[in-house]
Every structure is written in C-alpha cells, then in structure tokens.
Amino acid sequence: MAEGFEASLSALEERVRKLESAEIPLEEALSLFEEGVELARSCHEQLEAAEQRVAALTRGSSGIEEQALPEPE
C-alpha cells in the first residue's frame, strides 16, 4: 500500500470499528481482518522508516547534522 501513514491508520481504524460494532458475515469479517493486518504492517513499516530518519540526525561539530541514509530496498 502506497498510502501515507495517516490514511493507512485511518483505514485501519475504520476496519477495526466495523469488526467491533456490527454483526457481519464471517467472510466479510475475514476480509476486513486481512485488510487490517496489511494496513497494520504498512503503518509499522512507515513508523520504522520515520524512526530511521530521526536516528540519522546526530550531533556533529557544528550542531545537529543529518546523515544520509541508505536507499530503501
């Protein structure tokens, strides 16, 4: 999923609400669960990428400096 973090999180929350709030057929529940797992994975990857960017900021001789990160795979 190439959505931004906020969009992915919002979509995940929507699926969780649907699963929690209504009696839905098993197949629909399974589909929502699978979508939720994929969205959670996407959010986790985006958070890890943000964490790596933050970690790349280090204190250098002239204050805070940004170090280049390796290109994503």
N, CA, C and O atoms as CSV, one atom per row, in Angstrom:
chain,resi,resn,atom,element,x,y,z
A,1,MET,N,N,0.834,-1.170,0.000
A,1,MET,CA,C,0.000,0.000,0.000
A,1,MET,C,C,0.883,1.238,0.000
A,1,MET,O,O,1.791,1.372,0.820
A,2,ALA,N,N,0.612,2.113,-0.904
A,2,ALA,CA,C,1.428,3.302,-1.045
A,2,ALA,C,C,0.774,4.529,-0.424
A,2,ALA,O,O,1.104,5.657,-0.793
A,3,GLU,N,N,-0.140,4.327,0.504
A,3,GLU,CA,C,-0.820,5.433,1.164
A,3,GLU,C,C,0.096,6.047,2.214
A,3,GLU,O,O,1.056,5.422,2.663
A,4,GLY,N,N,-0.218,7.280,2.599
A,4,GLY,CA,C,0.502,7.902,3.686
A,4,GLY,C,C,0.123,7.277,5.015
A,4,GLY,O,O,-0.864,6.547,5.115
A,5,PHE,N,N,0.916,7.570,6.030
A,5,PHE,CA,C,0.685,6.965,7.343
A,5,PHE,C,C,-0.706,7.288,7.876
A,5,PHE,O,O,-1.416,6.393,8.334
A,6,GLU,N,N,-1.099,8.550,7.820
A,6,GLU,CA,C,-2.386,8.948,8.371
A,6,GLU,C,C,-3.538,8.255,7.653
A,6,GLU,O,O,-4.500,7.830,8.292
A,7,ALA,N,N,-3.447,8.138,6.333
A,7,ALA,CA,C,-4.502,7.469,5.562
A,7,ALA,C,C,-4.558,5.980,5.906
A,7,ALA,O,O,-5.642,5.413,6.043
A,8,SER,N,N,-3.395,5.353,6.046
A,8,SER,CA,C,-3.353,3.932,6.409
A,8,SER,C,C,-3.917,3.712,7.806
A,8,SER,O,O,-4.678,2.770,8.031
A,9,LEU,N,N,-3.547,4.573,8.737
A,9,LEU,CA,C,-4.040,4.438,10.105
A,9,LEU,C,C,-5.551,4.643,10.162
A,9,LEU,O,O,-6.252,3.916,10.866
A,10,SER,N,N,-6.047,5.618,9.434
A,10,SER,CA,C,-7.481,5.875,9.394
A,10,SER,C,C,-8.237,4.683,8.804
A,10,SER,O,O,-9.287,4.296,9.318
A,11,ALA,N,N,-7.710,4.108,7.737
A,11,ALA,CA,C,-8.337,2.940,7.117
A,11,ALA,C,C,-8.323,1.750,8.075
A,11,ALA,O,O,-9.292,0.994,8.143
A,12,LEU,N,N,-7.238,1.588,8.805
A,12,LEU,CA,C,-7.147,0.512,9.792
A,12,LEU,C,C,-8.189,0.714,10.894
A,12,LEU,O,O,-8.881,-0.231,11.273
A,13,GLU,N,N,-8.300,1.923,11.400
A,13,GLU,CA,C,-9.279,2.222,12.445
A,13,GLU,C,C,-10.697,1.951,11.958
A,13,GLU,O,O,-11.528,1.442,12.709
A,14,GLU,N,N,-10.970,2.290,10.709
A,14,GLU,CA,C,-12.301,2.052,10.137
A,14,GLU,C,C,-12.621,0.557,10.114
A,14,GLU,O,O,-13.737,0.158,10.445
A,15,ARG,N,N,-11.660,-0.260,9.731
A,15,ARG,CA,C,-11.885,-1.709,9.700
A,15,ARG,C,C,-12.089,-2.278,11.104
A,15,ARG,O,O,-12.915,-3.168,11.308
A,16,VAL,N,N,-11.336,-1.763,12.058
A,16,VAL,CA,C,-11.487,-2.216,13.443
A,16,VAL,C,C,-12.879,-1.861,13.949
A,16,VAL,O,O,-13.532,-2.685,14.589
A,17,ARG,N,N,-13.346,-0.633,13.667
A,17,ARG,CA,C,-14.695,-0.225,14.093
A,17,ARG,C,C,-15.754,-1.147,13.496
A,17,ARG,O,O,-16.688,-1.552,14.189
A,18,LYS,N,N,-15.615,-1.476,12.225
A,18,LYS,CA,C,-16.578,-2.364,11.579
A,18,LYS,C,C,-16.581,-3.740,12.242
A,18,LYS,O,O,-17.636,-4.334,12.467
A,19,LEU,N,N,-15.380,-4.234,12.550
A,19,LEU,CA,C,-15.293,-5.554,13.184
A,19,LEU,C,C,-15.870,-5.533,14.598
A,19,LEU,O,O,-16.449,-6.526,15.038
A,20,GLU,N,N,-15.724,-4.438,15.305
A,20,GLU,CA,C,-16.178,-4.351,16.692
A,20,GLU,C,C,-17.659,-4.000,16.825
A,20,GLU,O,O,-18.301,-4.397,17.798
A,21,SER,N,N,-18.205,-3.264,15.866
A,21,SER,CA,C,-19.514,-2.672,16.071
A,21,SER,C,C,-20.697,-3.441,15.498
A,21,SER,O,O,-21.826,-3.242,15.945
A,22,ALA,N,N,-20.476,-4.291,14.548
A,22,ALA,CA,C,-21.623,-4.900,13.888
A,22,ALA,C,C,-21.454,-6.402,13.760
A,22,ALA,O,O,-20.348,-6.942,13.754
A,23,GLU,N,N,-22.585,-7.036,13.660
A,23,GLU,CA,C,-22.539,-8.452,13.333
A,23,GLU,C,C,-22.431,-8.536,11.814
A,23,GLU,O,O,-23.344,-8.142,11.088
A,24,ILE,N,N,-21.328,-9.042,11.364
A,24,ILE,CA,C,-21.101,-9.139,9.922
A,24,ILE,C,C,-20.839,-10.593,9.563
A,24,ILE,O,O,-20.407,-11.379,10.406
A,25,PRO,N,N,-21.098,-10.944,8.328
A,25,PRO,CA,C,-20.846,-12.319,7.903
A,25,PRO,C,C,-19.367,-12.687,8.063
A,25,PRO,O,O,-18.485,-11.832,7.985
A,26,LEU,N,N,-19.128,-13.957,8.285
A,26,LEU,CA,C,-17.766,-14.456,8.513
A,26,LEU,C,C,-16.820,-14.062,7.393
A,26,LEU,O,O,-15.710,-13.604,7.663
A,27,GLU,N,N,-17.230,-14.227,6.150
A,27,GLU,CA,C,-16.341,-13.903,5.021
A,27,GLU,C,C,-15.955,-12.433,5.009
A,27,GLU,O,O,-14.805,-12.089,4.737
A,28,GLU,N,N,-16.914,-11.570,5.304
A,28,GLU,CA,C,-16.619,-10.137,5.354
A,28,GLU,C,C,-15.676,-9.831,6.521
A,28,GLU,O,O,-14.760,-9.019,6.390
A,29,ALA,N,N,-15.904,-10.481,7.650
A,29,ALA,CA,C,-15.034,-10.280,8.811
A,29,ALA,C,C,-13.610,-10.722,8.495
A,29,ALA,O,O,-12.651,-10.038,8.855
A,30,LEU,N,N,-13.470,-11.855,7.827
A,30,LEU,CA,C,-12.128,-12.331,7.454
A,30,LEU,C,C,-11.452,-11.363,6.497
A,30,LEU,O,O,-10.261,-11.082,6.628
A,31,SER,N,N,-12.210,-10.857,5.539
A,31,SER,CA,C,-11.660,-9.900,4.581
A,31,SER,C,C,-11.208,-8.620,5.297
A,31,SER,O,O,-10.120,-8.106,5.038
A,32,LEU,N,N,-12.053,-8.116,6.195
A,32,LEU,CA,C,-11.682,-6.919,6.959
A,32,LEU,C,C,-10.444,-7.173,7.808
A,32,LEU,O,O,-9.578,-6.305,7.918
A,33,PHE,N,N,-10.354,-8.355,8.406
A,33,PHE,CA,C,-9.198,-8.703,9.230
A,33,PHE,C,C,-7.929,-8.737,8.383
A,33,PHE,O,O,-6.901,-8.191,8.782
A,34,GLU,N,N,-8.000,-9.381,7.207
A,34,GLU,CA,C,-6.831,-9.445,6.322
A,34,GLU,C,C,-6.392,-8.054,5.890
A,34,GLU,O,O,-5.198,-7.754,5.879
A,35,GLU,N,N,-7.356,-7.198,5.531
A,35,GLU,CA,C,-7.028,-5.825,5.157
A,35,GLU,C,C,-6.377,-5.097,6.330
A,35,GLU,O,O,-5.415,-4.349,6.154
A,36,GLY,N,N,-6.912,-5.326,7.526
A,36,GLY,CA,C,-6.359,-4.689,8.716
A,36,GLY,C,C,-4.932,-5.108,8.989
A,36,GLY,O,O,-4.100,-4.281,9.362
A,37,VAL,N,N,-4.641,-6.384,8.806
A,37,VAL,CA,C,-3.274,-6.875,9.014
A,37,VAL,C,C,-2.326,-6.189,8.028
A,37,VAL,O,O,-1.235,-5.768,8.413
A,38,GLU,N,N,-2.726,-6.074,6.779
A,38,GLU,CA,C,-1.894,-5.415,5.768
A,38,GLU,C,C,-1.706,-3.935,6.095
A,38,GLU,O,O,-0.606,-3.401,5.953
A,39,LEU,N,N,-2.765,-3.283,6.529
A,39,LEU,CA,C,-2.656,-1.871,6.905
A,39,LEU,C,C,-1.755,-1.690,8.127
A,39,LEU,O,O,-0.966,-0.747,8.182
A,40,ALA,N,N,-1.870,-2.585,9.100
A,40,ALA,CA,C,-1.013,-2.513,10.286
A,40,ALA,C,C,0.447,-2.700,9.895
A,40,ALA,O,O,1.325,-2.015,10.420
A,41,ARG,N,N,0.708,-3.623,8.980
A,41,ARG,CA,C,2.074,-3.835,8.502
A,41,ARG,C,C,2.600,-2.571,7.819
A,41,ARG,O,O,3.739,-2.162,8.046
A,42,SER,N,N,1.767,-1.964,6.989
A,42,SER,CA,C,2.163,-0.741,6.296
A,42,SER,C,C,2.475,0.380,7.289
A,42,SER,O,O,3.475,1.083,7.143
A,43,CYS,N,N,1.619,0.544,8.295
A,43,CYS,CA,C,1.854,1.575,9.321
A,43,CYS,C,C,3.159,1.309,10.063
A,43,CYS,O,O,3.939,2.229,10.312
A,44,HIS,N,N,3.390,0.052,10.412
A,44,HIS,CA,C,4.611,-0.322,11.126
A,44,HIS,C,C,5.847,0.008,10.288
A,44,HIS,O,O,6.817,0.559,10.808
A,45,GLU,N,N,5.817,-0.326,9.003
A,45,GLU,CA,C,6.958,-0.033,8.127
A,45,GLU,C,C,7.195,1.466,8.008
A,45,GLU,O,O,8.339,1.920,8.012
A,46,GLN,N,N,6.108,2.237,7.901
A,46,GLN,CA,C,6.254,3.686,7.799
A,46,GLN,C,C,6.824,4.280,9.083
A,46,GLN,O,O,7.640,5.201,9.033
A,47,LEU,N,N,6.400,3.760,10.225
A,47,LEU,CA,C,6.946,4.234,11.501
A,47,LEU,C,C,8.424,3.882,11.633
A,47,LEU,O,O,9.215,4.687,12.123
A,48,GLU,N,N,8.799,2.677,11.196
A,48,GLU,CA,C,10.215,2.294,11.237
A,48,GLU,C,C,11.049,3.206,10.349
A,48,GLU,O,O,12.150,3.601,10.733
A,49,ALA,N,N,10.541,3.545,9.168
A,49,ALA,CA,C,11.263,4.449,8.270
A,49,ALA,C,C,11.429,5.825,8.908
A,49,ALA,O,O,12.492,6.436,8.804
A,50,ALA,N,N,10.379,6.314,9.569
A,50,ALA,CA,C,10.463,7.611,10.241
A,50,ALA,C,C,11.473,7.552,11.378
A,50,ALA,O,O,12.239,8.492,11.589
A,51,GLU,N,N,11.471,6.434,12.114
A,51,GLU,CA,C,12.422,6.260,13.210
A,51,GLU,C,C,13.860,6.280,12.693
A,51,GLU,O,O,14.742,6.860,13.327
A,52,GLN,N,N,14.091,5.661,11.566
A,52,GLN,CA,C,15.435,5.656,10.986
A,52,GLN,C,C,15.853,7.059,10.575
A,52,GLN,O,O,17.013,7.438,10.740
A,53,ARG,N,N,14.909,7.833,10.039
A,53,ARG,CA,C,15.233,9.211,9.654
A,53,ARG,C,C,15.599,10.038,10.882
A,53,ARG,O,O,16.548,10.822,10.850
A,54,VAL,N,N,14.838,9.858,11.967
A,54,VAL,CA,C,15.125,10.598,13.194
A,54,VAL,C,C,16.483,10.172,13.750
A,54,VAL,O,O,17.265,11.008,14.202
A,55,ALA,N,N,16.757,8.863,13.714
A,55,ALA,CA,C,18.025,8.359,14.237
A,55,ALA,C,C,19.206,8.864,13.419
A,55,ALA,O,O,20.330,8.920,13.918
A,56,ALA,N,N,18.959,9.231,12.170
A,56,ALA,CA,C,20.049,9.716,11.319
A,56,ALA,C,C,20.495,11.116,11.721
A,56,ALA,O,O,21.563,11.570,11.310
A,57,LEU,N,N,19.692,11.797,12.514
A,57,LEU,CA,C,20.090,13.121,12.987
A,57,LEU,C,C,21.033,12.937,14.172
A,57,LEU,O,O,20.648,12.385,15.203
A,58,THR,N,N,22.226,13.387,14.023
A,58,THR,CA,C,23.217,13.239,15.089
A,58,THR,C,C,23.854,14.583,15.398
A,58,THR,O,O,23.839,15.503,14.580
A,59,ARG,N,N,24.404,14.673,16.576
A,59,ARG,CA,C,25.079,15.905,16.975
A,59,ARG,C,C,26.502,15.870,16.414
A,59,ARG,O,O,27.307,15.010,16.769
A,60,GLY,N,N,26.783,16.811,15.543
A,60,GLY,CA,C,28.107,16.919,14.944
A,60,GLY,C,C,28.856,18.107,15.500
A,60,GLY,O,O,28.402,18.737,16.455
A,61,SER,N,N,29.997,18.420,14.915
A,61,SER,CA,C,30.831,19.515,15.400
A,61,SER,C,C,30.139,20.864,15.291
A,61,SER,O,O,30.441,21.777,16.060
A,62,SER,N,N,29.205,21.004,14.338
A,62,SER,CA,C,28.508,22.286,14.178
A,62,SER,C,C,27.038,22.176,14.576
A,62,SER,O,O,26.193,22.896,14.045
A,63,GLY,N,N,26.737,21.281,15.503
A,63,GLY,CA,C,25.359,21.126,15.971
A,63,GLY,C,C,24.720,19.880,15.386
A,63,GLY,O,O,25.398,18.894,15.098
A,64,ILE,N,N,23.416,19.938,15.216
A,64,ILE,CA,C,22.672,18.795,14.681
A,64,ILE,C,C,22.948,18.694,13.182
A,64,ILE,O,O,22.807,19.673,12.448
A,65,GLU,N,N,23.332,17.533,12.748
A,65,GLU,CA,C,23.594,17.280,11.340
A,65,GLU,C,C,22.804,16.067,10.895
A,65,GLU,O,O,22.614,15.124,11.663
A,66,GLU,N,N,22.346,16.092,9.657
A,66,GLU,CA,C,21.630,14.963,9.102
A,66,GLU,C,C,22.608,14.122,8.294
A,66,GLU,O,O,23.346,14.634,7.452
A,67,GLN,N,N,22.600,12.826,8.565
A,67,GLN,CA,C,23.447,11.912,7.810
A,67,GLN,C,C,22.592,11.229,6.767
A,67,GLN,O,O,21.426,10.926,7.020
A,68,ALA,N,N,23.148,10.985,5.610
A,68,ALA,CA,C,22.411,10.323,4.539
A,68,ALA,C,C,22.120,8.872,4.960
A,68,ALA,O,O,22.970,8.182,5.524
A,69,LEU,N,N,20.887,8.439,4.665
A,69,LEU,CA,C,20.503,7.056,4.914
A,69,LEU,C,C,20.692,6.254,3.641
A,69,LEU,O,O,20.648,6.804,2.541
A,70,PRO,N,N,20.899,4.965,3.788
A,70,PRO,CA,C,20.964,4.136,2.577
A,70,PRO,C,C,19.622,4.161,1.864
A,70,PRO,O,O,18.576,4.314,2.497
A,71,GLU,N,N,19.655,4.011,0.560
A,71,GLU,CA,C,18.421,3.987,-0.226
A,71,GLU,C,C,17.563,2.807,0.205
A,71,GLU,O,O,18.085,1.728,0.484
A,72,PRO,N,N,16.234,3.007,0.261
A,72,PRO,CA,C,15.352,1.878,0.627
A,72,PRO,C,C,15.408,0.786,-0.438
A,72,PRO,O,O,15.663,1.041,-1.615
A,73,GLU,N,N,15.163,-0.420,0.016
A,73,GLU,CA,C,15.234,-1.560,-0.901
A,73,GLU,C,C,14.021,-1.643,-1.772
A,73,GLU,O,O,13.918,-2.546,-2.603
